[in-house]
């Protein structure tokens, strides 16, 4: 019996950290000849039972994952780095969907972007921490590469 190829799951969001995580996951997958699955989660479809009833979010897989520009870009980067990829597009809550898909696929590694911004990254940080705490496999958080500063540095002024 031949051993099964390792499985790497990449949770892609389109952020700078996610784009860097795509490159890292693709490099890992091509180095270890692993199957790379790229997952993108969009907001859930909401269903209202009655006119005054609350809306219920419905989690579902969407049929055509390549309609998502995030998945198309991530797939292009992964292929350029020599990784064998599959794509999955799901409408639902990002944290629970990522953990559920990792368990469903039997992922050996989950790669997720890690942003350090305070306000806009607060929700992403909460999602990332929830996923790290509940994932059925090891999680590799990848931060965005910092650009070198183009701002001139201040030189000390000598007073005589």
N, C-alpha and C positions, 0 to 999 in steps of 0.2 A: 504494500500500500504506500503510495507516495504522499509525502507530507503536504498539507494544504498551504498555499501561499499566505503570508501574513496579510491582514486586512487593516488598512488605515482609513479612518473617517475624518474628513475635513469639514468643519462647520464654517461655511463662508457667509459673510455678511456684506461684503463690498467695501468695508472700511480699509484704511491704510494698513492696519494691523492684520486684517484678514488677507489682504493681498500678499503681505510678507509671509503669513502662515501658509498660504497656497504654495509659495516657492519652497518653503521648508518641507511641507508635506510631500510635494512632488519629488524633491531631492531624496527624501527618505524612502519613498515608494520605489523610485528607480534604482536606488542603491541596493535595497534589500529585495527587489523584484516582488513587491507587494501590490495588492489590488488597492487602488485609491478610489474611495467613494467620496464625492463632493456633495454636500447637503446644503441647501439654502431653504430657510424657513421664512415665509411671508405671513402677513397678518391673517388670522383665521376668518373664514367665511362666517357671517353671523346670520342666524335664523330667528325669526320672530314668529311665535305661535299665534298670537292674537294682536290686535291693534294696540292694546295697552299692556301687553305682557312684556317682560324683559327679553332682551335678545340673548340667545344661547350661542356661544362660539362653537363651531364645528371643525374638528381637525380632520384633514383629508389630504391624501396624495393627489397632486395635480398631474395631469396626463403628459404634458409636453414640457419637460424641464428646460429645454434649450430656448424657451421663450424668455427666460430670465437672463438679463444681461450680466448679472453677477455670476451665474453658473457658466455662461458662455465664456466670459473672461477668465474665470478660474480654470476651466477646461483647456482653454488655449494655452495658458501658462504651464499647466501640468504636462500637456503634450509636448510643448517646446522643451521641457526638461526630461522627457523620455519616460513619463509615467503612464501606466495603463489605467484609464479612468472610467468610472460610471458616475452618473449624476442623478440626484433625487431632489425634487421640488415638493415641499409640503406646506400647506396652509395650517397654521396652528400656533400655539405658544412655543417660542423658541427653546426655552430651557427644557421643557418636558419632551418636546419632539426630538431634540438632540440626544437626550439620554435614552429615549425609547428606540430610536433608530440604531444607536450604538449597541444596545442589547440585542435588537432584532438581527443585525448583521453579524454579531459576534466579533465586533471590532477588537483588534489587539492594541490599537492606539487611537486616541482621539486628539486631533490638533485643532486648536481654537485660537482666534485672534484675541489679544489682550490690549485694550486701549487704556491710556492713563489720563485722559481728559477728565476734568471734574464734573461739569454739568452734563454735557451730551453723552459722556461715557458712563454716567452713573447707572443707567439701566443696563448697559452692556456689562458693566462690572458685576452687577447683581446677578445677571444671567450666567456669567462665567463662573462666579463663585458657587452658584447653585448646581451647575453642571459638574464642576470639579468635585463637589461633595457627594454627588449621587451617581456619577458615571460608573458603569460596570467594567471599565478598563482604565489604564493609566491615561492621564490627560496632559498634553503638552501645550501650555499657553505661550503664544509667540507675540512679542511686542513689535510695534512698527519700528523700522529703522529711523533713526534721527538724521535729519538733514544737517549738513554743516552750516553753521550760522554765517550769513553773508553780511551781518551787521558788523561794522568796524568796532574793534575792541577799544576801550578807553585806555589811553596811556597815562601813567601817573605824571602829575605836574610837579616839577621841582621848584620849590620856592627858595629864593636866596636872599 
